[in-house]
Amino acid sequence: MGKKLISQFLMLLVLSLILVACNQGSNESSNEPEKSSGTSSGEEKVFVLKSSIQSPPEAALTKGFDTFLDKIEEKSNGRIKFERYYSESLAAAEDQMNAVSNKIADIALVVPSYTPAQLPLANIGSNPALWKDTWVGETAYYKLYDTVPAMQDELAKNDIKWVGQYATPSYYVISTKEVRSIDDIKGLKVIATGGLAKLAAELGANVVGIPITESYEAMERGTVDAVFYGYSAGATYGLDESAKYIFQLPLGSTAGLYMMNADVYEGLPDDIKQIIKEVALEHPKDFHQIYQIDGEGKALNKFVENGTELIKPSEEDMKKLEEAAQKIWNDWSSQNEGGEEILNTFRQLIEESNKENPFAN
């Protein structure tokens, strides 16, 4: 019996030593760099991030955003991948910024005019009549964020990092009611956001708070008479089927941001951060080709094919537009700390970009 007890004790001792050795090996391996599932030893971690946008995959805005994401994936050699959510499937248009801030999305295209209280400085890009060409607006917007600390500080308060940007070409008056001069805008029920909403009010229109995603129904039902949109945005949401007129007064445009959650961004390796910055710097050319050259041309054809009448503004209309826009610029400057200096810097960058514009005729 004594021999049996000794034998059992020795077996238990051996098992204990094996368990201790296994536990030490497990602790040592936990200190190694994290690998993505399914990768072999020595491969680098793959970051899979959720991206969000309100527009459908076929929209020019979406194609521009997807090109930005595609280039990051390509240049990172697959070390960063984006799980893409379209058509408000992850967050509504007005909730994109909060989705990034709260880590519902890791990266999203954000329209600052949908959240003006949280992003007053970012809304500088919605001030009217500042630029006409996409490349000019986006290049100036990039340089503004790259050189003016206050712009990025505003985002940091919301746990967000600027990683890219976009700017659309000029918007016009797309309407079911006849508009042949700037004076005809007075009294219209109009969908517009940001600085363009203020411009609409300055011109005597009644601004209706309806998001772009609901604009088709609003036009069809007569809830609104007009929208301040570009051709691509209008056609994306079917307005080419209901609009009867486009008054081609260059109202101005809008610029927006590609935002990433700050914690997610800081968790990326430095070389991937550098890749993201390089892609953002290249993006104005890509977006101009996709949105203005390809998107706007095709969209305008849709309106024309459906019988929409195109109406040119007069010189007097242009002068009245400039006077109204100046009031909006002054209001924006006075309402934001350091606003006058920031706006002057932005306008200077726009002027420089106009001179450098590779797409100028």
Helices and strands as residue ranges (DSSP letters): H 2-29, E 47-52, H 60-75, E 80-85, G 93-95, H 96-101, E 107-110, G 112-114, G 122-126, H 134-147, H 149-156, E 160-167, E 171-175, G 182-185, E 189-191, H 194-202, E 206-207, G 212-214, H 215-221, E 226-229, H 231-236, G 239-241, E 245-252, E 255-261, H 262-266, H 270-287, I 288-296, H 297-305, E 309-311, H 315-335, H 339-356
